[in-house]
Amino acid sequence: MEPLTAFDRLAMCQKPNPRARLRLFCFPFAGGRASAFNSWVDELPLDVRRQIELYSVRLPGREVGQKERLFTQLSPILDVLAPIICSYLSLPFVFFGHSMGALLSFELARQLRRQCMPEPVHMVVSAHRAPQLPDPHPPIHRLPDLEFLAKVRNLGGTPEEVLQKPELMELLLPIIRADFAVCEGYAYMTEAPLDCSITAFGGIDDGRVSRRELSAWHVQTSNSFSLRMFPGDHFFIQSAQVHVVRVLGQDLTQVLRRLPQGS
């Protein structure tokens, strides 16, 4: 067996597609795992599946058993991911990120632009307020364990059977804290809007991110912007996954239609 490359360790492609015209990079939420996106390819429309290659991004140190350093700030994560992803940008690509993943994918797109590298042709930012808006929620990543876990449980997203396993939570707690530290320590810097189109996804009953905060993403693109709302709370990508993937498929269909023939 050939040794894993740096990219293989930090992303998963369950179904490589040599005929792909477009790559889709999916970024997980805080405490989430790349495997959350494993089933999405099979749920996309057949015509889209035939033309894309989906990569689920693993953040450094975030998967149990990984030996990479567990960063608690955004910049070092970008410094690790940018050069690795750059080697896979021979095709046009789309970023999808949920919650923390939306913030990460947005800043990664800006870092690629600063480095004069290819930029995404489209971005889907899900369940995260526009980055120029201040965080209205008090930070929680420094709370004592019991208080922190109570906050995590209230957010949803982490299965109760996982939260009830002390041995597993001992491994996961530093990862979840690190993710919240990244988000809560984020400081927005003004730059020109991105050239790619942006779609914002939101949950109708999400108590953390409002429709207004999602709509504010429109200032981050010089291209087209759309907002799609789904039934569910902050983790509507789980409770309404079939609906979410269907709408994502519609976005990807539009992107594929805009690509030059032969690309």
Buried (B, 14 or more C-beta within 10 A) or exposed (E): EEEEEBBEBBBBBBEEBEEBBBBBBBBBBBBBBBEBBBEBBEBBEEEBBEBBBBBBBBBBBBBEEBEBEBBBEBEEBBEBBBEBBBEBBEBBBBBBBBBBBBBBBBBBBBBBBEEEBBBBBBBBBBBBBBBEBEEEEEEBBEBEEEEBBEBBEEBBBBEEEEBEEEEEBEEBBEBBBBBBBBBBBBEBEEEEEBEBBBBBBBBEEBEBBBBEBBBBBBEBBEEEBBBBBBEBBBBBBBBBBEBBBEBBBBBBBBBBEEBEEEE
